[in-house]
Amino acid sequence: QADVEFRGGTFDQVLVLLNGINITDPQTGHFNLNLPVELSTIERIEIIPGNMTKTYGVNAYKGMINIVTRKKENYAGAGLSIGQHKLFHTHLNVNLVKGKCYNGLSFSRNTSEGYTENTDYKLRHLLYQGGLNFKPLEFSWQAGMNLKTFGANDFYSPSFPDQFEETTTGFSSLSISTRSKIKLSASGYWRRHKDHFLLKRQDPSFYENYHLTDVFGINLGARLTSKLGKSFAGFEARDEMIHSTILGNEADHPVKIKGTDHNFYTKTFNRNTFNSYFEHQYSYKNFSVSGNLMIRMHSDLSCKEDIFPGLSISHEFPGDNLKLYTSVNRSMRLPTFTDLFYKDPVNEGNTELKPEELTSLEIGLEYKLKGIITDFSFFSEHGKQVIDWVWLSDKYFYKAMNISEINTRGVEISCKYERSVQNTMPFIPGKTGFSYAFITSDKSVGDYESKYSLDYLKHKLRIFALLDITQKIHINGQVSFNSRNGSYLDYNPDSDERFKVPFRPYWLIDMKIFYSIHSMNFFTGASNLLNTKYNDVGNLVQPGRWIYAGFEFCISSDKIKPTSGF
């Protein structure tokens, strides 16, 4: 299981898109990355701050990421890797382009016995994507499935280290767009997620729950380019429904759970969101301004209207090397179904939760010169009615609450260098750079022991390089320093007591060595090379050194390149 955090936010506060389609899970952000995508099929990942997310609807509270896959190129590839903890990973990708049509299929299987007790996993991905171009209409579609089973150790609670979870995610979408002066677009999507959770892996009768979530959505958009700039308008409608043994209100008619003998979905909940957005961009010489407006309605808020404006301004100085930019934005997030309804021996949701709201301001500078891009930004965010799970010592469980206000401020600095194609000298990095982020937050509430919102990465430094030793040998390395704010609650099973433990800062080194010949890549690598022991999420101990090796085979219209992943 993987989570996404952005600028001190939680995993629930980031919107996730796959090729521009919203695949965010309404049950919990823990499932947002249950994607039917093999890593080798990803072309790029776009990280988009909150001021640019109006067209994608609710829950882009801190921002969003858009995962873009490889599509319009001919290639076929396969790979195999093995490693410590009985790691075994295989993948197969095929993409064909012929005339006005393209089709692609990818499959992967990834298994391991885990780095410590009850951290084993089995992952399978299947994705089909295609497209057809009939001027002026262009069609694209995608469908996929993700199957996952894993030991959750004490991820959700240290009191029960034998947790287990299995999930199945299905997803499909269809998009149509025009290439006329007024560009029109329409898309529809469906996402289904099934979840089975055991608090004690070997004893389902102690505590287990089942969930079935369905999400349907449509998006309509229009874009007009004129002498006055670029204008955008659109509408999104999204329906979210869950059947569950624990999340929701009492169902009028319980539904039999497929694959079980005597279990029924006894709870259900449904909500709808409707969003209309408007945006206009205008540029004059080196000056650009963009204003946007989002109007949202939600069925579980008695269809109350919410208005969310945003404004962005930038100026490029003579020479086009230096750009100054600023933006102000307002956003919100609805409580997840877990926030509202979840209940087990150590966690309790809250049906009285209100949406959390955020007002953010950002000012930055970007400088470009001969392959070097440097960026500096300062941001200040004011969150109201922020949702988090807090420890109630008198009741001995976590409770979902609106914890009043949180003010977050931070700076981000990055510098990246990419070598030009003409420069083929050995030992000159193909890509190198660093990024650093500093964040500080203060809250206007009591001394809560936060499970998520108040435990953020205060310092994060990352240094990376892709070094070409020869034309065939490449080294990809990364060094990072991480210092998390706050503390977590550890658990002593002998005395049944909980106690605070401050997060300790830590260094990580990851390295991967490639040998490329023709259409083959042979590689070996290690994550956490120094075998650093650290806790990053709650009291869950993260993996130590993990060594792996393997090969990739790829026939493509582009020359095979070493991947940057670890």
Backbone hydrogen bonds, N-H to C=O, Kabsch-Sander energy under -0.5 kcal/mol:
donor,donor_aa,acceptor,acceptor_aa,energy
9,G,6,F,-1.4
13,Q,10,T,-1.6
14,V,11,F,-0.6
15,L,63,G,-2.1
17,L,65,I,-2.6
18,L,21,I,-2.4
19,N,17,L,-0.5
19,N,67,I,-2.8
21,I,18,L,-1.3
23,I,16,V,-2.4
31,F,28,T,-1.6
32,N,29,G,-1.6
34,N,31,F,-1.8
35,L,33,L,-2.1
37,V,35,L,-0.9
41,T,38,E,-2.2
42,I,39,L,-1.6
43,E,68,V,-2.5
44,R,68,V,-1.7
46,E,66,N,-2.7
47,I,45,I,-0.5
48,I,46,E,-0.6
48,I,64,M,-3.1
50,G,62,K,-1.0
52,M,49,P,-1.8
53,T,50,G,-1.3
56,Y,53,T,-1.9
57,G,54,K,-1.1
59,N,332,M,-1.0
60,A,57,G,-0.8
61,Y,59,N,-1.6
62,K,13,Q,-2.7
63,G,13,Q,-0.7
64,M,48,I,-2.7
65,I,15,L,-2.2
66,N,46,E,-2.4
67,I,17,L,-2.6
67,I,65,I,-0.5
68,V,44,R,-2.5
68,V,66,N,-0.6
69,T,67,I,-0.5
70,R,41,T,-3.0
73,E,71,K,-2.1
75,Y,73,E,-0.5
75,Y,95,N,-2.1
76,A,555,I,-2.2
77,G,93,N,-3.1
78,A,553,F,-2.3
79,G,91,H,-2.1
80,L,551,F,-2.2
81,S,89,H,-2.4
82,I,549,A,-2.7
83,G,87,L,-1.5
84,Q,547,I,-2.5
87,L,83,G,-1.1
87,L,84,Q,-0.9
88,F,111,T,-2.2
89,H,81,S,-2.8
90,T,109,R,-2.5
91,H,79,G,-1.8
92,L,107,F,-2.7
93,N,77,G,-3.1
94,V,105,L,-2.6
95,N,75,Y,-2.9
96,L,103,N,-3.1
98,K,101,C,-2.9
101,C,98,K,-2.0
102,Y,131,G,-2.0
103,N,96,L,-2.4
104,G,129,Q,-2.9
105,L,94,V,-3.0
106,S,127,L,-2.3
107,F,92,L,-2.5
108,S,125,H,-1.9
109,R,90,T,-2.5
110,N,123,L,-2.7
111,T,88,F,-2.3
112,S,121,Y,-2.0
113,E,85,H,-2.5
114,G,85,H,-0.6
119,T,116,T,-1.0
121,Y,112,S,-2.3
122,K,149,T,-2.3
123,L,110,N,-3.2
124,R,147,L,-2.2
125,H,108,S,-2.1
126,L,145,M,-2.0
127,L,106,S,-2.3
128,Y,143,A,-3.3
129,Q,104,G,-2.3
130,G,141,W,-2.4
131,G,102,Y,-2.2
132,L,139,F,-2.3
133,N,100,K,-2.2
134,F,132,L,-0.6
134,F,137,L,-2.3
135,K,133,N,-0.6
137,L,134,F,-3.4
138,E,177,S,-2.5
139,F,132,L,-3.4
140,S,175,S,-2.1
141,W,130,G,-2.6
142,Q,173,S,-1.8
143,A,128,Y,-2.7
144,G,171,F,-2.7
145,M,126,L,-2.6
146,N,169,T,-2.6
147,L,124,R,-2.6
148,K,167,T,-2.5
149,T,122,K,-1.9
150,F,165,E,-2.5
151,G,120,D,-2.5
152,A,150,F,-0.5
152,A,163,Q,-1.8
153,N,118,N,-1.2
153,N,163,Q,-0.7
155,F,152,A,-2.9
160,F,157,S,-1.3
163,Q,153,N,-1.5
163,Q,160,F,-0.7
164,F,198,L,-2.4
165,E,150,F,-2.3
166,E,196,H,-2.2
167,T,148,K,-3.0
168,T,194,K,-2.2
169,T,146,N,-2.8
170,G,192,R,-2.9
171,F,144,G,-2.1
172,S,190,W,-2.2
173,S,142,Q,-2.3
174,L,188,G,-2.2
175,S,140,S,-3.0
176,I,186,A,-3.1
177,S,138,E,-2.0
178,T,184,L,-2.2
179,R,136,P,-1.2
183,K,181,K,-0.8
183,K,223,R,-2.3
184,L,182,I,-0.6
185,S,221,G,-2.4
186,A,176,I,-2.7
187,S,219,N,-2.2
188,G,174,L,-2.3
189,Y,217,G,-2.4
190,W,172,S,-2.5
191,R,215,V,-2.3
192,R,170,G,-2.6
193,H,213,T,-2.5
194,K,168,T,-2.9
195,D,211,H,-2.3
196,H,166,E,-2.4
197,F,209,N,-2.5
198,L,164,F,-3.0
199,L,207,Y,-2.2
200,K,207,Y,-0.6
201,R,162,D,-2.6
203,D,200,K,-1.7
206,F,203,D,-1.8
207,Y,203,D,-0.7
209,N,197,F,-2.0
211,H,195,D,-2.3
212,L,243,H,-2.7
213,T,193,H,-2.9
214,D,241,M,-2.7
215,V,191,R,-2.5
216,F,239,D,-2.3
217,G,189,Y,-2.1
218,I,237,A,-2.2
219,N,187,S,-2.6
220,L,235,F,-2.7
221,G,185,S,-2.6
222,A,233,A,-2.4
223,R,183,K,-2.2
224,L,231,S,-2.4
225,T,181,K,-0.7
226,S,229,G,-2.7
229,G,226,S,-1.7
230,K,281,Q,-2.3
231,S,224,L,-2.9
232,F,279,E,-3.2
233,A,222,A,-2.0
234,G,277,Y,-1.9
235,F,220,L,-2.5
236,E,275,N,-2.7
237,A,218,I,-2.0
238,R,273,T,-2.4
239,D,216,F,-3.2
240,E,271,R,-2.8
241,M,214,D,-2.5
242,I,269,F,-2.5
243,H,212,L,-2.6
244,S,267,K,-2.3
245,T,210,Y,-2.0
248,G,246,I,-0.5
249,N,268,T,-2.7
251,A,266,T,-2.8
255,V,265,Y,-1.9
257,I,263,N,-2.5
258,K,256,K,-0.6
260,T,257,I,-1.5
265,Y,255,V,-3.6
266,T,244,S,-0.7
266,T,264,F,-0.8
267,K,244,S,-3.0
268,T,249,N,-2.5
269,F,242,I,-1.8
271,R,240,E,-2.4
273,T,238,R,-2.3
274,F,297,M,-2.5
275,N,236,E,-2.8
276,S,295,I,-2.6
277,Y,234,G,-2.0
278,F,293,L,-2.2
279,E,232,F,-2.4
280,H,291,G,-2.3
281,Q,230,K,-3.1
282,Y,289,V,-2.8
284,Y,287,F,-3.1
287,F,284,Y,-2.3
288,S,314,S,-2.7
289,V,282,Y,-2.5
290,S,312,S,-2.9
291,G,280,H,-2.1
292,N,310,G,-2.5
293,L,278,F,-2.5
294,M,308,F,-1.9
295,I,276,S,-3.0
296,R,306,D,-2.7
297,M,274,F,-2.4
298,H,304,K,-0.6
299,S,272,N,-2.7
301,L,298,H,-1.3
302,S,299,S,-1.2
303,C,298,H,-2.1
304,K,298,H,-0.5
304,K,301,L,-1.4
306,D,296,R,-2.3
308,F,294,M,-2.9
310,G,292,N,-2.0
311,L,328,V,-2.6
312,S,290,S,-2.9
313,I,326,T,-2.8
314,S,288,S,-2.6
315,H,324,L,-2.7
316,E,286,N,-2.8
317,F,315,H,-0.5
317,F,322,L,-2.8
320,D,317,F,-2.0
323,K,366,E,-2.7
324,L,315,H,-2.7
325,Y,364,G,-2.6
326,T,313,I,-2.6
327,S,362,E,-2.3
328,V,311,L,-2.4
329,N,360,S,-2.4
330,R,309,P,-1.2
331,S,358,L,-2.8
333,R,356,E,-2.1
337,F,26,P,-2.5
338,T,27,Q,-2.0
340,L,336,T,-1.9
341,F,337,F,-2.5
342,Y,338,T,-1.7
344,D,347,N,-2.6
347,N,344,D,-0.9
348,E,398,Y,-1.9
349,G,342,Y,-4.1
350,N,339,D,-2.3
353,L,350,N,-1.4
356,E,333,R,-1.9
357,E,384,K,-2.3
358,L,331,S,-2.8
359,T,382,H,-2.0
360,S,329,N,-2.9
361,L,380,S,-2.5
362,E,327,S,-2.6
363,I,378,F,-2.6
364,G,325,Y,-3.0
365,L,376,F,-3.0
366,E,323,K,-2.6
367,Y,374,T,-3.2
368,K,321,N,-2.5
369,L,372,I,-2.4
372,I,369,L,-1.4
373,I,416,K,-2.7
374,T,367,Y,-3.2
375,D,414,S,-2.8
376,F,365,L,-2.7
377,S,412,E,-2.3
378,F,363,I,-3.1
379,F,410,G,-2.5
380,S,361,L,-2.6
381,E,408,T,-3.5
382,H,359,T,-2.9
383,G,381,E,-0.5
383,G,406,I,-3.1
384,K,357,E,-2.8
385,Q,404,S,-0.8
386,V,404,S,-1.7
388,D,401,M,-2.2
390,V,388,D,-0.6
390,V,399,K,-2.5
391,W,449,E,-1.8
392,L,397,F,-2.5
393,S,391,W,-0.8
395,K,392,L,-0.8
396,Y,392,L,-1.9
397,F,392,L,-1.1
398,Y,346,V,-2.6
399,K,390,V,-2.6
400,A,348,E,-2.1
401,M,388,D,-2.8
403,I,386,V,-3.2
403,I,401,M,-0.8
404,S,402,N,-0.6
406,I,383,G,-2.1
407,N,442,D,-2.6
408,T,381,E,-2.8
408,T,406,I,-0.5
409,R,440,T,-2.7
410,G,379,F,-2.2
411,V,438,F,-1.9
412,E,377,S,-2.4
413,I,436,Y,-2.8
414,S,375,D,-2.4
415,C,434,F,-2.5
416,K,373,I,-2.5
417,Y,432,T,-3.2
418,E,371,G,-1.7
419,R,430,G,-2.3
423,N,420,S,-0.8
424,T,422,Q,-0.9
427,F,468,D,-2.9
428,I,425,M,-1.0
430,G,466,L,-2.9
431,K,466,L,-1.1
432,T,417,Y,-2.2
433,G,464,F,-2.0
434,F,415,C,-2.1
435,S,462,R,-2.3
436,Y,413,I,-3.0
437,A,460,K,-2.2
438,F,411,V,-2.4
439,I,458,K,-2.1
440,T,409,R,-2.8
442,D,407,N,-1.9
444,S,405,E,-1.7
448,Y,446,G,-2.1
450,S,448,Y,-1.0
451,K,389,W,-2.2
455,D,452,Y,-1.7
456,Y,454,L,-0.8
458,K,456,Y,-0.8
458,K,483,S,-2.0
459,H,483,S,-1.8
460,K,437,A,-1.9
461,L,481,F,-2.5
462,R,435,S,-2.7
463,I,479,V,-3.0
464,F,433,G,-2.4
465,A,477,G,-2.0
466,L,431,K,-3.2
467,L,465,A,-0.6
467,L,475,I,-3.3
468,D,428,I,-0.5
469,I,467,L,-0.9
469,I,473,I,-1.6
470,T,473,I,-1.7
474,H,514,F,-1.8
475,I,467,L,-2.8
476,N,512,K,-3.3
477,G,465,A,-2.6
477,G,475,I,-0.5
478,Q,510,D,-2.5
479,V,463,I,-2.9
480,S,508,L,-2.6
481,F,461,L,-2.5
482,N,506,Y,-2.6
483,S,459,H,-2.4
485,N,456,Y,-3.7
488,Y,501,V,-2.4
490,D,488,Y,-0.7
490,D,499,F,-2.9
492,N,497,E,-2.8
496,D,492,N,-1.9
497,E,492,N,-1.1
499,F,490,D,-1.6
501,V,488,Y,-2.4
503,F,486,G,-2.0
506,Y,482,N,-2.3
508,L,480,S,-2.6
510,D,478,Q,-2.7
511,M,526,A,-2.3
512,K,476,N,-2.3
513,I,524,T,-3.1
514,F,474,H,-3.1
515,Y,522,F,-2.7
516,S,472,K,-3.2
517,I,520,M,-2.2
520,M,517,I,-2.4
521,N,552,E,-2.7
522,F,515,Y,-2.7
523,F,550,G,-2.7
524,T,513,I,-1.7
525,G,548,Y,-2.5
526,A,511,M,-2.6
527,S,546,W,-2.0
529,L,509,I,-3.6
531,N,528,N,-2.2
534,Y,532,T,-0.6
536,D,540,L,-0.9
537,V,540,L,-0.6
538,G,536,D,-0.5
540,L,537,V,-2.0
541,V,539,N,-0.5
542,Q,534,Y,-2.4
546,W,527,S,-2.1
548,Y,525,G,-2.4
549,A,82,I,-2.5
550,G,523,F,-2.5
551,F,80,L,-2.3
552,E,521,N,-2.7
553,F,78,A,-3.4
554,C,519,S,-2.4
555,I,76,A,-2.9
556,S,554,C,-0.5
557,S,74,N,-1.5
